């Protein structure tokens, strides 16, 4: 064997062999000892010795690289398991009743005439994992704080409802109204954890797989942020996220592990239910998902606890002196373990233990039934308790518990471990009888043979139910429970918005900067300034928000341990443990998760935060639209800024940066109040109204509405006029107000524009008057979406109340007396302004940027899409010709005069202007 200088200098598993050997003789002795162990005792014994040496090295604080994965056995040795403080017999009875009711609820939901389905198998596999948490760990909110935050696996919701039924939190009628939210209102239960649908019960929506783990990480981080800034005492709160091993395929599930480790979030525990199955089949049939996940989490810096086998394996592992059993466990693929869950004890004896005489000897005194019941660790209360206790006690790292279970556990041979078990929703009479016997429930056969299977409740005074109540009282109340303790905020007055209302004078600024100026003044407010949470994906400077660095600072729990390269600058990059700004890196998904956690703090911790998330608009609703839906479901509030908006405004960036559709995507979210303002004074009124609606007192005395605001702002500098004396505030907020009446011209027309297109419309108004004898009014459509939303509501009311006086949509009222055709223009695809076409009186045409964006000057891009000033003129003339007001020959004259077919003839337009 080569040693010392004879060896090639390489790095193996993180161990640098290029380090010089100062004592080759001692090295030789150690290597000879290893060779002897291999030769005399075999590789398995040598491996064991090496692992013990690594363990001892860590105990002695010797810097040995982390192993990516460990043996396929429990991380916590039997000798290290803590005392189990519960009454396991009673807890097993509670769990059996919960298992039964969960399955029966779903089965009854499949009754004739209903057939709404549900999922049985997920909770069946994870029931023990939840039960130990409910009985010993999950803190409630009765002590006045936020308690623990528990992200329940979406498909396990029937089990959570079943437990709530035993605790008299839900009635039998409500269980029978599962997935019948309207037809059985107000008793209907939502399919999954949906706070918007059950706002007093669920806290966190999780069924969009991958968003649960992402949300849990940033919830744990938000807890630390709130405590660091003195907003709420979250020191007792622990975040639990229950996940599926198949769910870990989602990129969001693993994409933000590093931030949890980097910030030492030891207030966070993932519990991954490794039942080895996805929805249709095995997760890693040919591999081992627990080993794979262990490597990924360890590599990301997490503390990993594997919970693989229940206590019945302890005697076998204790006699495994040669490591042959551990080797067998290590090398058996998941697909085979899934098969073992569906086979007999005899099959397991032959196929698992039968190929080595030492393995056969281990089980020779065991019956086939005993072998069959060699169980998984995720079903053993004592093993689970030990894992949870270790996770809570661990400091400096987040913890993941990888718990092996069997999908469909206890439901019988037709369900357990079957590939189709996720889609199976109904139990036959024979299934029910086997299930009842397995759970030892006193339910007679006749109750299972006649009609629907019954729910089981041992009675409110039974020892099981009293035990459940006692445990929850000892832990601070019932979980899950959503409580809103926040009070309305004292909101700023006119002074905070005065600068924006004055306009920009002779200085051109983008609407992004207009918003930033308003935000800066709001953050100075003594009452609510500290509650603002600016969030950006590594682009504060792009949006002109680097001015916040010196005062607000960037949140970093470790502070700033280096000298910033720009430290001599006035706007130097500054980090602080009490910083206000969240700088989450280049991750829109992470930023949106921060937004959701901050926006729901009013309920989670009873302390309102006002998140302001600013991003490239192209990467908002398009990239993280599922999370904005999650935000709506979680009843989160706050401001979302789609900066650098528009298909032609972010000149030079090209196709994947050109947003001409996020307003349309925003319109699909019922909780999103979306605006496309043109001027600073409009933004001021929108922001002020948003604060009132979300954080002020509502008409019914509640602290705010469950909505969030989306504002698209631009990076093109323009002159912002001062607020007119007769400003139509109601029109700004409802979506349409006239900003400039036409002054001269024979023919009448109306130009509706939004955002960056408003200045083009004003220019077109002048051209029409000077060159074409047209008198056009210009309207700022601050929200096409809100105009449509109000009109749809009016139509629905009229549909259902034909006997009443028919209401008129706001947009119709506003334009009813406006003469001439209406031409709408924006930097969005035409579908955005076309939302209101149905309710616009008279002739209506829209101009828009349909198609892909591209890199060019702003002028060339707008000429290409025919939305520039001259194209608006043509659009108005076209509609006047259609109405017979002008001769159609004028249209060709306009096209030739302005060279509308030649993009090179257009003025290049304003250049630059990142903010």
Secondary structure as GFF3:
##gff-version 3
##sequence-region A 1 915
A	DSSP	three_ten_helix	4	6	.	.	.	ID=ss1
A	DSSP	beta_strand	11	12	.	.	.	ID=ss2
A	DSSP	beta_strand	15	16	.	.	.	ID=ss3
A	DSSP	alpha_helix	24	41	.	.	.	ID=ss4
A	DSSP	alpha_helix	43	59	.	.	.	ID=ss5
A	DSSP	three_ten_helix	78	80	.	.	.	ID=ss6
A	DSSP	alpha_helix	88	108	.	.	.	ID=ss7
A	DSSP	alpha_helix	121	136	.	.	.	ID=ss8
A	DSSP	beta_strand	149	151	.	.	.	ID=ss9
A	DSSP	three_ten_helix	154	156	.	.	.	ID=ss10
A	DSSP	alpha_helix	157	166	.	.	.	ID=ss11
A	DSSP	alpha_helix	172	175	.	.	.	ID=ss12
A	DSSP	alpha_helix	211	228	.	.	.	ID=ss13
A	DSSP	beta_strand	239	244	.	.	.	ID=ss14
A	DSSP	three_ten_helix	247	249	.	.	.	ID=ss15
A	DSSP	alpha_helix	251	254	.	.	.	ID=ss16
A	DSSP	alpha_helix	257	262	.	.	.	ID=ss17
A	DSSP	beta_strand	268	274	.	.	.	ID=ss18
A	DSSP	alpha_helix	289	300	.	.	.	ID=ss19
A	DSSP	beta_strand	303	307	.	.	.	ID=ss20
A	DSSP	three_ten_helix	311	313	.	.	.	ID=ss21
A	DSSP	alpha_helix	314	318	.	.	.	ID=ss22
A	DSSP	alpha_helix	324	331	.	.	.	ID=ss23
A	DSSP	alpha_helix	334	340	.	.	.	ID=ss24
A	DSSP	alpha_helix	345	351	.	.	.	ID=ss25
A	DSSP	alpha_helix	357	362	.	.	.	ID=ss26
A	DSSP	alpha_helix	368	372	.	.	.	ID=ss27
A	DSSP	three_ten_helix	377	379	.	.	.	ID=ss28
A	DSSP	alpha_helix	381	393	.	.	.	ID=ss29
A	DSSP	beta_strand	399	404	.	.	.	ID=ss30
A	DSSP	three_ten_helix	421	423	.	.	.	ID=ss31
A	DSSP	alpha_helix	429	439	.	.	.	ID=ss32
A	DSSP	alpha_helix	445	449	.	.	.	ID=ss33
A	DSSP	alpha_helix	463	474	.	.	.	ID=ss34
A	DSSP	three_ten_helix	494	497	.	.	.	ID=ss35
A	DSSP	alpha_helix	498	501	.	.	.	ID=ss36
A	DSSP	beta_strand	508	509	.	.	.	ID=ss37
A	DSSP	alpha_helix	511	523	.	.	.	ID=ss38
A	DSSP	three_ten_helix	529	531	.	.	.	ID=ss39
A	DSSP	beta_strand	532	536	.	.	.	ID=ss40
A	DSSP	three_ten_helix	546	548	.	.	.	ID=ss41
A	DSSP	alpha_helix	549	552	.	.	.	ID=ss42
A	DSSP	beta_strand	554	555	.	.	.	ID=ss43
A	DSSP	beta_strand	575	576	.	.	.	ID=ss44
A	DSSP	beta_strand	582	583	.	.	.	ID=ss45
A	DSSP	alpha_helix	588	599	.	.	.	ID=ss46
A	DSSP	alpha_helix	601	604	.	.	.	ID=ss47
A	DSSP	beta_strand	610	616	.	.	.	ID=ss48
A	DSSP	three_ten_helix	617	619	.	.	.	ID=ss49
A	DSSP	alpha_helix	621	633	.	.	.	ID=ss50
A	DSSP	beta_strand	639	643	.	.	.	ID=ss51
A	DSSP	three_ten_helix	655	657	.	.	.	ID=ss52
A	DSSP	alpha_helix	662	666	.	.	.	ID=ss53
A	DSSP	beta_strand	672	675	.	.	.	ID=ss54
A	DSSP	alpha_helix	680	695	.	.	.	ID=ss55
A	DSSP	beta_strand	708	712	.	.	.	ID=ss56
A	DSSP	beta_strand	718	719	.	.	.	ID=ss57
A	DSSP	alpha_helix	729	734	.	.	.	ID=ss58
A	DSSP	beta_strand	737	740	.	.	.	ID=ss59
A	DSSP	beta_strand	747	753	.	.	.	ID=ss60
A	DSSP	three_ten_helix	755	757	.	.	.	ID=ss61
A	DSSP	alpha_helix	758	772	.	.	.	ID=ss62
A	DSSP	beta_strand	774	780	.	.	.	ID=ss63
A	DSSP	alpha_helix	784	800	.	.	.	ID=ss64
A	DSSP	alpha_helix	810	815	.	.	.	ID=ss65
A	DSSP	beta_strand	821	825	.	.	.	ID=ss66
A	DSSP	alpha_helix	830	833	.	.	.	ID=ss67
A	DSSP	three_ten_helix	834	839	.	.	.	ID=ss68
A	DSSP	beta_strand	844	847	.	.	.	ID=ss69
A	DSSP	alpha_helix	858	865	.	.	.	ID=ss70
A	DSSP	alpha_helix	869	882	.	.	.	ID=ss71
A	DSSP	alpha_helix	889	898	.	.	.	ID=ss72
A	DSSP	three_ten_helix	903	905	.	.	.	ID=ss73
###
